[in-house]
Structure formats: structure tokens, C-alpha cells
Amino acid sequence: MPYPSPYPPIDIPVVDLWKFLFENEKREFPDDKVIYQDADTLRSYTYAEIKSTAITFGTGLRASFDWKKGDVLALFAPNDIDIPPVLWGTHWAGGVVTPANPAYTADELAFQLKKTRARFLVTHMSCLDVAVNAAAKVGLPDDCIVLLGTERHPALKYKHFSSVRNLSGATRYRRARIDPKKDLAFLVFSSGTTGVPKGVILSHYNIVSNILQLKAGEEGNLTCNGGPDGKGDRMLAFLPFFHVYGLTCLIHSSMYSGYHLYVMPKFDIERWCAHVQNYRITFSYVVPPVILLLAKHPAVSKYDLSSLRMMNSGAAPLTSELLEAMHSRIKIGAKQGYGLSECSPTTHTLSWKDWHRKVGSVGKLLPNMEVKYMTNPEDGSAPVEVPAGQTGEVYLRGPNVFSGYLDNPTATAGCLSADGWFCTGDVGHQDEEGNLYITDRVKELIKYKGFQVAPAELEGYLASHPDVDDAAVIGIESEQHGSEVPRAYIVLKPGVQKGDKTAENIANWLAGKVAPYKRLRGGVIFIDSIPKSQSGKILRRVLKDMIKKENSKAKAKL
């Protein structure tokens, strides 16, 4: 039988994000409270400024671009405090936002623009060349590309988003009517094992649900008006806003709950430490590689991090050894959470009081959700439910679970049942208190520092290399990087010489075609044949077993 969340059910209003955030009669903080602040320049937005800027942008879309309900705006930029008003201005106008990784190549961005049929592209000067190139590939006109951030285009060819407004004022526009459960808020892209990124359909109700579920899961530990100065919690945001982790846990949760969010465009350990010290940061969402740096980087000792009350680590597993090493050095706790893009994203979070008692667990299921654990038969027979204490594949159901993949009914049917159960592809079990332990991953995705890398995508590129006959890619654990890294196993074409030079050439060739996080940091290994099943499926477990044997031999020699 399915297991409900150990938390009591919460009331989730059936409203769109605009009404939820900007027409909230129970809001506990004033209009002039600063919500978003650039950690480097101190440029900021108050709650009221976000609202007015979003309305101005939304009316500008309607007035100047004949914006219709359901039109898609693509966002291609590093973290910036201008992103929130762009998001909600789009929603005010009835649009959908599809955020894209600013590390994408033009081809990767063009794929997302085409797939979502995006009508508008908001970018940053640092990303403009790639954005313009990608837009040209899909026929998106230059006047539909605008900039955010403090930099302006030197020739003023591309407008700033703040200039997108209802200039004539001849027509008064009203906020678009939204069906919270049916209308899309975001199209976020999640890598699939097929190698083709899939558009995850997230409704307004999905995101509203997860904001409230997250708040309940924090059990009152985060506030907008507590602490020694009465100004509430201060968070440091470096997790990418293009990812649903950053979208929900940072942008939306801060706006709803009134947390002060200091925004970093990208992560740097010394700047992160300096910001924690200077702004007396109390809470930060992190990923395991950051925990690794806090445990080992020499510069950390120069800073006073004592204002931090807790950190939350997600996006990839956090080992007990790494957690202990970090805590013994800086005396700050870090709890884990678990989620997936398809769940908006968070499904589990560890209680603050349990961060040290339940090391290795991602915590309890959030309110209004159900979980069940199923077998994953290799013979093709139907999965069977197992008790929660036994290991099984994790299936989830709740108001935050997506409705499907964009234009991909086959992929949707493969993981989402008609009655709303989502098959996560992760394997785990829960203890008697309801804490989940993830033990394995059925899915083949590689997680490099929280970024998802699809092996099949890299294999597709490698197969097109003139020297490559066949290829397989797996993730290997890297102590240096504090995460999994992609490694390629290559069968060379007859006559091609094996060696370091050939391996380097192939790795560099691939690096020129993909985003930096997809590079072969685990190296290139030449083998005689790729292990495959009778149906032609790559047997990645055989390659992983080879690595285990190599590691065992290496340890035996020590």
C-alpha cells in the first residue's frame, strides 16, 4: 500500500502564481522589504518594486509584441536579480517561461527554442552572441531578443527588458486569466537517457504546491522577521535560476516567505565565504562539491561563517564522510533533500534536528504526497509493491508532480501512470520514522555537480567522430571534483592509433560541441568492444564492474 507523508496535510489554494505571490492577504512582511539583492553590486528589488516592474514588462509584452496566453518566453542568462520580474511579468501576460542553461552552445539553445516554439528571448550581454546565433537558427527576429542585467548593448541594437512597456498607453491591459492546474508556468528541460532533453510541463498549481510543501518541511525554522535584528533569514543564492531547484527553492520561496536573497551570478568559494561573513548569511542551499570545498579549501579558514545556522544540500548524494569532514572544520550542519524536475522539484527534506542523527538520509516525504516502493523486474514482468523498509524503486504522487513531457507521449507513458504515480528511476527505502535513503539510480543519468548529463547524448556525438567506431559513456566518482564525471569508452576505427594524443583530440573535439559540464572529465578509455545486450542496449553495469575490479586491484597493491 502507498505510504502518506508523515507531515499533516496542508491547505493548497488552487490559484495561479501571480495571485499566490502578489495578492496574498496573509503576507507577513511589508511592501518595502528588500527581497533580492545583488551580492556584488548591492543593487536590489523590494517586494513592491518586483511587482511594479513585472506588471510593466507584462503590459509591454501585450502591447508591443501581440503577446497571447500560452506564448513562450525563453530565458538564457546567468543568475541576476532582474530574472524574477521577467518571470512574473511573463506570467502576468499569460505566458510560459522556459529557462535555458547559460552554458549552452547555440545548437543546444536552438533545440530548446524550437521545441518550445519560443516567441521571445531574454538574455544577458555575456550570453548574447550565443543567443543571437541560436535565434537565427530558428528564425527568431532580433527585435524579439532583449537584455537583462546592468550592461546595455553598445550599439543599442538589443533593448533592455525594462524598456519593454506599453509606450502608447492607448489600451489598458488586464492580467491574463489562468487555470492554475491546466495552464503552464514553466517548461524546464531535463536530460533523458535517450540523449534528447525533455521539456517538463509544470503548471502554476505544481509550483504553488511545492512552495507551500517546502515551507512546511522547514518546520518554522526560516522566517522573514526573526533573528537578532528582527529582519529574518538571509540566504545566499548561487544555484542556477535556470534549474527548477533554483526557481522554486530560491526565487519563489523567497518571494512568498519574505526571505532576503543575496544573488551571486556564479559560484566562487572565496566570494561565497566573503558574502556569508559580510552579510551575515543564515541559510544557504548548496551542492556536495561546495561541501567538499568547505571541508578542504585553504581559503575557508580566513572567514567567519558562524552566522550560518544551516545549509541544505541537494542535486546529488552527500556522503557521511564528506559531511563529517565539513562539520568538523567549520562547525555548521548540512541537511539533505531530494527532488526531481518532474516534482517541481522537492519531494523530501531532512528535519533540521535530524541532520546529524540521520546522516545519509534525504529526509521525510513532504505534505500532501504519497510514496510507494516497487520492484524493477529485468524479465519485463509487472513491478510489484514492496514494504517501505525494503529496497525498491521510488514512485511518487502529489500536487507538485508534473503532468507530462512536452510533445512526448511515449516518454510520459513510460514514467507517469494514468492515476498520477511518477516512477522516479531511483531506488531506496525508508526507515521506521519515514526518512528516505536513496541507494541507487535506475536511470543512467550522470550528475556532475548537480547538472544532469545524458550518456546517450555524448555517445551520439562521439559516434560521429571520424576516428570512432563505437562509444559508451558512464559516470565515475571523482574525488577531485566531488561528484560524478563523464568517462568515455571508445572503440577506434581500424588503423587509428591508440594513445594519449588520440584520447586528448577526441575529448577536446567533444568539448567544442557541448556545454562545459558535459565534458569528459573522467577521461577517454580505449577498448576492443562495447558490452551490449542481445537487443543492442549498452551494458553500462559491465563497464562499472570493470572499474570496481580495477579499483580493487589498485587497493590490493597498496
C-alpha positions as CSV (number, residue, x, y, z in Angstrom):
1,M,0.0,0.0,0.0
2,P,1.2,3.6,-0.6
3,Y,2.7,5.5,2.3
4,P,1.4,9.0,3.0
5,S,3.7,11.9,4.2
6,P,4.3,11.8,7.9
7,Y,3.5,15.6,7.9
8,P,-0.1,16.6,8.4
9,P,-1.9,17.7,5.2
10,I,-1.7,21.4,4.3
11,D,-4.2,23.6,2.5
12,I,-3.0,24.4,-1.0
13,P,-5.1,27.0,-2.7
14,V,-6.0,26.5,-6.4
15,V,-4.6,29.8,-7.6
16,D,-2.0,30.9,-10.2
17,L,1.4,32.2,-9.2
18,W,0.6,35.9,-9.6
19,K,-2.4,35.7,-7.2
20,F,-0.4,33.5,-4.8
21,L,2.6,35.8,-4.6
22,F,1.1,39.3,-5.1
23,E,-2.5,39.0,-3.8
24,N,-1.7,37.1,-0.6
25,E,-3.7,38.6,2.3
26,K,-1.7,36.6,4.8
27,R,1.7,38.2,3.8
28,E,3.9,38.8,6.9
29,F,6.3,41.4,5.5
30,P,5.9,45.0,4.2
31,D,6.0,46.2,0.6
32,D,9.3,47.9,1.1
33,K,11.2,44.8,2.3
34,V,14.2,44.0,0.1
35,I,13.8,40.5,-1.3
36,Y,16.5,40.2,-4.0
37,Q,19.9,41.9,-3.8
38,D,23.0,41.5,-6.0
39,A,25.7,40.2,-3.7
40,D,28.4,42.1,-5.6
41,T,26.8,45.5,-6.5
42,L,24.1,45.6,-3.8
43,R,21.6,46.6,-6.5
44,S,18.2,45.4,-5.1
45,Y,14.5,45.0,-5.5
46,T,11.9,45.4,-2.8
47,Y,8.6,43.3,-2.9
48,A,6.8,46.3,-4.3
49,E,9.4,47.0,-7.0
50,I,9.3,43.5,-8.2
51,K,5.5,43.7,-8.6
52,S,5.5,47.0,-10.4
53,T,8.4,46.0,-12.7
54,A,6.7,42.7,-13.6
55,I,3.4,44.5,-14.5
56,T,5.3,47.0,-16.7
57,F,7.1,44.2,-18.5
58,G,3.9,42.1,-18.8
59,T,1.9,45.0,-20.3
60,G,4.8,45.7,-22.6
61,L,4.7,42.2,-24.0
62,R,1.0,42.5,-24.6
63,A,1.2,46.0,-26.2
64,S,4.4,45.7,-28.3
65,F,4.5,42.0,-29.2
66,D,0.9,41.0,-29.5
67,W,1.5,38.5,-26.7
68,K,-1.1,35.8,-26.3
69,K,-1.9,33.5,-23.5
70,G,0.3,30.4,-23.7
71,D,3.1,32.1,-25.6
72,V,6.6,31.0,-24.5
73,L,9.4,33.3,-23.3
74,A,12.9,31.7,-23.2
75,L,15.3,32.9,-20.5
76,F,19.0,32.5,-21.3
77,A,21.1,34.2,-18.6
78,P,23.3,33.7,-15.5
79,N,21.7,34.5,-12.2
80,D,20.6,38.1,-12.0
81,I,18.1,39.9,-9.8
82,D,16.2,41.0,-13.0
83,I,15.1,37.4,-13.6
84,P,12.2,37.4,-11.0
85,P,10.3,40.4,-12.6
86,V,10.8,38.8,-16.1
87,L,9.3,35.5,-14.9
88,W,6.3,37.1,-13.3
89,G,5.8,39.7,-16.0
90,T,5.5,36.8,-18.4
91,H,3.0,35.1,-16.2
92,W,1.0,38.3,-15.7
93,A,0.7,38.4,-19.5
94,G,-0.4,34.7,-19.6
95,G,2.9,33.4,-20.9
96,V,5.1,30.4,-20.1
97,V,8.8,30.6,-19.2
98,T,11.4,28.1,-20.5
99,P,14.7,28.7,-18.7
100,A,17.9,27.5,-20.5
101,N,21.3,26.8,-19.2
102,P,23.6,29.9,-20.0
103,A,26.4,27.4,-20.7
104,Y,24.6,26.0,-23.7
105,T,26.0,26.1,-27.2
106,A,24.0,27.8,-29.9
107,D,22.8,24.4,-31.2
108,E,21.7,23.3,-27.7
109,L,19.8,26.6,-27.1
110,A,18.3,26.4,-30.6
111,F,16.9,22.9,-29.8
112,Q,15.1,24.3,-26.8
113,L,13.8,27.4,-28.7
114,K,12.5,25.2,-31.4
115,K,11.0,22.6,-29.2
116,T,9.1,25.1,-27.1
117,R,8.2,27.4,-30.0
118,A,9.5,30.3,-28.0
119,R,8.4,33.7,-29.3
120,F,10.7,35.8,-27.2
121,L,14.3,35.5,-25.8
122,V,15.6,37.3,-22.7
123,T,19.4,37.1,-22.3
124,H,22.4,38.8,-20.8
125,M,25.4,40.5,-22.5
126,S,27.6,37.7,-21.5
127,C,25.4,35.3,-23.4
128,L,24.3,37.5,-26.3
129,D,26.5,36.0,-29.1
130,V,25.2,32.5,-28.5
131,A,21.6,33.8,-28.1
132,V,21.7,35.7,-31.4
133,N,23.2,32.7,-33.2
134,A,20.6,30.3,-31.8
135,A,17.8,32.7,-32.5
136,A,18.9,32.9,-36.2
137,K,18.9,29.1,-36.4
138,V,15.2,29.0,-35.5
139,G,14.1,32.2,-37.3
140,L,13.5,34.3,-34.1
141,P,13.8,38.0,-35.1
142,D,16.3,40.3,-33.5
143,D,13.6,42.6,-32.1
144,C,12.4,39.6,-30.0
145,I,15.7,39.4,-28.2
146,V,16.1,41.7,-25.1
147,L,18.7,42.0,-22.4
148,L,18.6,42.0,-18.6
149,G,21.3,43.0,-16.1
150,T,23.2,46.2,-15.8
151,E,25.0,46.1,-19.1
152,R,23.5,47.5,-22.3
153,H,24.3,46.7,-25.9
154,P,26.9,49.2,-27.1
155,A,25.0,49.9,-30.3
156,L,21.6,49.7,-28.6
157,K,20.5,47.1,-31.2
158,Y,19.0,45.0,-28.5
159,K,16.7,46.6,-26.0
160,H,16.8,46.2,-22.2
161,F,13.8,44.4,-20.8
162,S,12.9,47.5,-18.7
163,S,12.2,49.3,-22.0
164,V,9.6,46.7,-23.0
165,R,6.5,48.6,-21.8
166,N,3.1,49.9,-23.0
167,L,4.5,53.1,-24.6
168,S,1.3,54.4,-26.1
169,G,-0.9,53.8,-23.2
170,A,-3.8,53.8,-25.6
171,T,-5.0,50.4,-24.4
172,R,-5.3,49.3,-20.8
173,Y,-4.4,45.6,-20.3
174,R,-5.7,43.3,-17.6
175,R,-3.9,40.3,-16.1
176,A,-4.4,37.2,-18.1
177,R,-6.8,34.6,-16.7
178,I,-5.1,31.4,-15.7
179,D,-6.4,27.9,-14.9
180,P,-3.9,27.0,-12.2
181,K,-4.0,23.3,-12.8
182,K,-4.1,23.2,-16.5
183,D,-2.0,26.3,-17.6
184,L,1.7,26.0,-17.8
185,A,4.0,28.2,-15.7
186,F,7.3,26.7,-16.7
187,L,8.9,24.4,-19.3
188,V,12.1,23.2,-17.7
189,F,14.3,20.8,-19.6
190,S,15.5,17.5,-18.0
191,S,18.1,15.3,-19.7
192,G,16.7,11.9,-20.7
193,T,18.5,8.6,-21.1
194,T,17.6,8.8,-24.7
195,G,20.0,11.6,-25.1
196,V,17.3,14.1,-26.1
197,P,16.4,16.7,-23.4
198,K,12.7,16.5,-22.5
199,G,10.5,19.5,-21.7
200,V,8.9,19.0,-18.3
201,I,5.5,20.6,-18.1
202,L,4.9,22.4,-14.8
203,S,1.7,24.1,-14.0
204,H,1.1,27.1,-11.7
205,Y,-0.5,24.7,-9.2
206,N,2.6,22.5,-9.3
207,I,4.8,25.3,-8.2
208,V,2.4,26.8,-5.7
209,S,2.1,23.4,-4.1
210,N,5.9,22.9,-3.8
211,I,6.4,26.3,-2.3
212,L,4.0,25.5,0.5
213,Q,5.3,22.0,0.9
214,L,8.8,23.3,1.3
215,K,7.7,25.9,3.8
216,A,6.0,23.1,5.9
217,G,9.1,20.9,5.6
218,E,11.3,23.7,7.1
219,E,9.1,23.4,10.2
220,G,9.2,27.1,11.0
221,N,13.0,27.3,11.2
222,L,13.1,30.0,8.4
223,T,11.4,33.3,9.0
224,C,11.0,36.8,7.4
225,N,11.2,38.7,10.7
226,G,13.1,36.6,13.3
227,G,16.8,36.6,14.3
228,P,18.8,39.1,16.3
229,D,18.0,42.0,14.1
230,G,14.3,41.1,13.5
231,K,14.8,41.1,9.8
232,G,14.5,37.4,9.3
233,D,16.7,34.9,7.4
234,R,19.3,36.0,4.8
235,M,20.1,33.5,2.1
236,L,22.9,33.3,-0.4
237,A,21.8,32.2,-3.9
238,F,24.3,30.8,-6.4
239,L,22.4,27.7,-7.5
240,P,21.3,28.4,-11.1
241,F,18.0,30.0,-11.6
242,F,17.5,28.2,-14.9
243,H,17.1,25.0,-12.9
244,V,13.9,24.2,-11.1
245,Y,15.9,23.8,-7.9
246,G,16.8,27.5,-8.0
247,L,13.5,28.6,-9.4
248,T,11.4,27.1,-6.6
249,C,13.6,26.9,-3.6
250,L,15.3,30.3,-4.1
251,I,13.3,32.7,-6.3
252,H,9.7,31.7,-5.5
253,S,10.2,30.7,-1.8
254,S,12.0,33.9,-1.0
255,M,9.2,36.0,-2.6
256,Y,6.4,34.1,-0.9
257,S,8.1,34.0,2.6
258,G,10.0,37.3,2.6
259,Y,13.5,36.0,2.9
260,H,16.3,38.3,1.9
261,L,18.1,36.7,-1.0
262,Y,21.6,37.8,-1.9
263,V,22.2,36.7,-5.5
264,M,25.6,35.5,-7.0
265,P,25.9,35.2,-10.8
266,K,28.1,32.1,-10.3
267,F,29.8,30.2,-7.5
268,D,33.3,31.1,-6.2
269,I,34.3,29.7,-2.9
270,E,36.1,32.8,-1.7
271,R,33.3,35.2,-2.7
272,W,30.8,32.8,-1.2
273,C,32.7,32.9,2.1
274,A,33.1,36.6,2.0
275,H,29.4,37.2,1.3
276,V,28.5,34.9,4.2
277,Q,30.8,36.8,6.5
278,N,29.8,40.3,5.3
279,Y,26.1,39.9,5.0
280,R,25.7,37.5,8.0
281,I,24.0,34.9,5.8
282,T,21.9,32.5,7.9
283,F,21.0,29.8,5.4
284,S,22.2,28.5,2.0
285,Y,21.2,25.9,-0.4
286,V,24.3,24.1,-1.6
287,V,25.5,21.0,-3.6
288,P,28.1,18.4,-2.5
289,P,31.0,20.0,-4.3
290,V,30.5,23.1,-2.2
291,I,30.6,20.9,0.9
292,L,33.8,19.4,-0.3
293,L,35.4,22.9,-0.7
294,L,34.2,23.9,2.7
295,A,35.9,20.8,4.1
296,K,39.2,21.2,2.2
297,H,39.8,24.6,0.6
298,P,42.5,26.5,2.5
299,A,40.9,29.9,2.0
300,V,37.8,28.9,4.0
301,S,39.7,29.4,7.3
302,K,40.1,33.1,6.6
303,Y,36.4,33.8,7.0
304,D,33.9,33.9,9.8
305,L,31.0,31.7,8.7
306,S,29.4,31.5,12.2
307,S,26.2,33.3,11.1
308,L,25.1,30.2,9.1
309,R,22.5,28.3,11.0
310,M,22.1,25.5,8.5
311,M,22.7,24.5,4.9
312,N,20.6,22.3,2.6
313,S,22.5,20.0,0.2
314,G,20.7,18.7,-2.9
315,A,21.0,17.7,-6.6
316,A,23.4,14.8,-5.8
317,P,24.1,12.4,-2.9
318,L,26.1,13.7,0.0
319,T,28.4,11.1,1.8
320,S,28.6,10.9,5.5
321,E,32.4,11.1,5.3
322,L,32.2,14.4,3.4
323,L,29.6,15.8,5.8
324,E,31.7,14.9,8.8
325,A,34.8,16.5,7.3
326,M,33.0,19.7,6.7
327,H,31.3,19.9,10.1
328,S,34.5,19.1,12.0
329,R,36.1,22.1,10.3
330,I,33.5,24.8,10.3
331,K,31.0,23.5,12.9
332,I,28.0,24.1,10.6
333,G,25.4,21.5,9.8
334,A,24.0,20.5,6.4
335,K,20.9,18.6,5.9
336,Q,19.9,16.8,2.7
337,G,16.9,17.0,0.4
338,Y,15.7,15.1,-2.6
339,G,13.7,16.1,-5.6
340,L,13.4,15.9,-9.4
341,S,12.5,18.4,-12.1
342,E,9.2,16.4,-12.6
343,C,8.3,17.1,-9.0
344,S,8.8,20.9,-9.1
345,P,11.3,19.8,-7.6
346,T,11.4,18.9,-3.9
347,T,9.8,15.8,-2.5
348,H,11.8,15.1,0.7
349,T,13.8,17.2,3.1
350,L,15.6,16.2,6.3
351,S,14.5,17.9,9.5
352,W,16.9,20.4,11.0
353,K,17.1,18.4,14.2
354,D,18.0,15.2,12.3
355,W,20.8,16.5,10.1
356,H,23.5,14.7,12.2
357,R,21.3,11.9,13.6
358,K,20.1,10.7,10.1
359,V,23.3,11.2,8.0
360,G,22.8,9.7,4.6
361,S,19.0,10.3,4.5
362,V,17.3,12.8,2.3
363,G,14.5,13.1,4.9
364,K,10.8,12.8,5.1
365,L,8.2,13.0,2.3
366,L,6.7,16.5,2.1
367,P,3.0,17.1,2.9
368,N,0.2,16.0,0.6
369,M,2.4,13.4,-1.1
370,E,2.4,9.6,-1.2
371,V,5.2,7.2,-1.9
372,K,5.4,3.5,-2.8
373,Y,8.3,1.2,-3.4
374,M,8.2,-1.2,-6.4
375,T,10.3,-4.0,-7.8
376,N,12.1,-3.4,-11.1
377,P,12.0,-6.8,-12.8
378,E,14.6,-7.4,-15.5
379,D,12.4,-10.0,-17.2
380,G,9.8,-7.5,-18.3
381,S,7.2,-8.6,-15.8
382,A,5.0,-6.1,-14.0
383,P,6.5,-4.4,-11.0
384,V,5.3,-5.5,-7.5
385,E,5.0,-3.3,-4.5
386,V,7.3,-4.0,-1.5
387,P,7.2,-2.8,2.1
388,A,8.7,0.6,2.8
389,G,11.6,-1.0,4.8
390,Q,12.7,-3.0,1.8
391,T,14.6,-1.5,-1.1
392,G,12.5,-0.7,-4.2
393,E,12.1,1.8,-7.0
394,V,10.6,5.0,-5.7
395,Y,7.2,6.0,-7.1
396,L,5.7,9.4,-6.0
397,R,2.3,11.1,-6.3
398,G,1.2,14.5,-5.2
399,P,0.1,18.0,-6.3
400,N,3.6,19.0,-7.2
401,V,4.1,16.1,-9.7
402,F,4.2,17.2,-13.4
403,S,1.6,16.3,-16.0
404,G,3.9,15.0,-18.7
405,Y,6.7,15.8,-21.1
406,L,6.2,18.3,-23.9
407,D,5.2,16.6,-27.2
408,N,6.5,13.3,-25.9
409,P,3.6,10.9,-25.0
410,T,5.9,7.9,-25.2
411,A,8.3,9.2,-22.5
412,T,5.3,10.4,-20.4
413,A,3.7,7.0,-20.5
414,G,7.0,5.4,-19.6
415,C,7.1,7.1,-16.2
416,L,3.7,8.6,-15.3
417,S,0.7,6.4,-14.7
418,A,-2.9,7.4,-15.5
419,D,-3.6,7.8,-11.8
420,G,-0.7,10.1,-11.3
421,W,2.1,7.9,-10.0
422,F,5.6,9.1,-11.2
423,C,8.3,6.4,-11.4
424,T,11.5,8.3,-10.4
425,G,14.0,5.7,-11.6
426,D,15.7,6.0,-8.2
427,V,16.0,3.1,-5.7
428,G,15.7,3.4,-2.0
429,H,14.0,2.5,1.3
430,Q,12.6,4.4,4.2
431,D,13.2,3.8,7.9
432,E,10.5,3.5,10.6
433,E,10.4,7.3,11.1
434,G,9.7,7.8,7.4
435,N,13.2,9.1,6.3
436,L,14.2,8.1,2.8
437,Y,17.6,6.6,1.9
438,I,18.4,6.7,-1.8
439,T,20.7,3.7,-2.5
440,D,20.9,3.5,-6.3
441,R,19.7,5.0,-9.6
442,V,17.9,3.0,-12.2
443,K,18.3,5.9,-14.6
444,E,21.6,6.2,-16.4
445,L,22.0,10.0,-16.0
446,I,25.3,11.2,-14.8
447,K,25.2,14.0,-12.2
448,Y,28.1,16.3,-12.5
449,K,28.0,18.9,-9.6
450,G,24.2,18.8,-9.8
451,F,24.0,19.1,-13.6
452,Q,22.4,16.2,-15.5
453,V,24.4,14.7,-18.3
454,A,22.8,12.1,-20.5
455,P,25.3,9.4,-21.7
456,A,23.4,8.8,-24.9
457,E,23.7,12.4,-25.9
458,L,27.5,12.3,-25.6
459,E,27.6,8.8,-27.3
460,G,25.7,10.3,-30.3
461,Y,28.3,13.0,-30.7
462,L,31.2,10.6,-30.3
463,A,29.8,8.2,-32.8
464,S,30.0,10.9,-35.4
465,H,33.8,11.4,-34.8
466,P,35.8,10.2,-37.8
467,D,38.1,8.1,-35.7
468,V,35.4,6.5,-33.6
469,D,33.7,3.2,-34.4
470,D,31.6,2.8,-31.2
471,A,31.3,4.6,-27.9
472,A,29.8,4.3,-24.4
473,V,29.7,6.9,-21.6
474,I,29.3,6.3,-17.9
475,G,29.7,8.3,-14.8
476,I,32.6,7.7,-12.4
477,E,33.1,9.1,-9.0
478,S,35.9,11.8,-8.8
479,E,37.4,12.8,-5.5
480,Q,39.0,15.8,-7.2
481,H,35.6,17.2,-8.4
482,G,33.5,15.9,-5.5
483,S,30.9,14.4,-7.9
484,E,30.4,12.1,-10.8
485,V,32.2,12.9,-14.0
486,P,31.6,11.5,-17.5
487,R,34.1,9.0,-18.9
488,A,34.0,7.7,-22.5
489,Y,34.9,4.1,-23.6
490,I,35.9,4.2,-27.2
491,V,36.3,1.6,-29.9
492,L,38.5,3.2,-32.6
493,K,38.2,2.6,-36.3
494,P,40.7,0.2,-37.9
495,G,44.1,1.9,-38.4
496,V,43.6,4.6,-35.9
497,Q,46.4,4.7,-33.3
498,K,45.6,4.3,-29.6
499,G,47.3,6.7,-27.3
500,D,47.1,9.8,-25.1
501,K,47.2,12.1,-28.1
502,T,44.2,10.4,-29.8
503,A,42.3,10.5,-26.4
504,E,43.0,14.2,-26.0
505,N,41.9,15.0,-29.5
506,I,38.6,13.2,-29.1
507,A,37.9,14.8,-25.7
508,N,38.8,18.3,-27.0
509,W,36.6,17.7,-30.1
510,L,33.6,16.9,-27.9
511,A,34.3,19.8,-25.6
512,G,33.8,22.1,-28.6
513,K,30.3,20.7,-29.2
514,V,28.7,20.6,-25.7
515,A,28.3,22.7,-22.6
516,P,31.3,22.7,-20.2
517,Y,29.6,20.5,-17.6
518,K,29.3,17.7,-20.2
519,R,33.0,17.4,-20.9
520,L,34.8,14.1,-20.5
521,R,36.5,14.9,-17.2
522,G,36.7,11.2,-16.4
523,G,38.9,10.7,-19.5
524,V,38.8,8.5,-22.6
525,I,39.5,4.8,-22.4
526,F,40.1,2.7,-25.5
527,I,38.6,-0.9,-25.5
528,D,38.1,-3.5,-28.2
529,S,34.3,-3.7,-28.0
530,I,31.4,-2.1,-26.1
531,P,29.5,-4.6,-24.0
532,K,25.9,-4.8,-25.2
533,S,22.8,-7.0,-24.7
534,Q,21.3,-9.0,-27.5
535,S,18.9,-6.2,-28.2
536,G,21.8,-3.8,-28.6
537,K,21.5,-1.9,-25.4
538,I,24.8,-0.8,-23.8
539,L,25.5,-2.8,-20.7
540,R,26.8,0.1,-18.6
541,R,26.9,-2.1,-15.5
542,V,29.6,-4.2,-17.1
543,L,31.8,-1.1,-17.6
544,K,31.1,-0.1,-14.0
545,D,32.1,-3.6,-12.8
546,M,35.4,-3.2,-14.8
547,I,36.1,0.0,-12.8
548,K,35.3,-1.8,-9.5
549,K,37.8,-4.6,-10.4
550,E,40.5,-2.0,-11.3
551,N,40.0,-0.2,-8.0
552,S,40.1,-3.5,-6.1
553,K,43.4,-4.4,-7.8
554,A,44.8,-1.0,-7.1
555,K,43.9,-1.2,-3.4
556,A,45.4,-4.7,-3.2
557,K,48.7,-3.4,-4.4
558,L,48.8,-0.8,-1.6
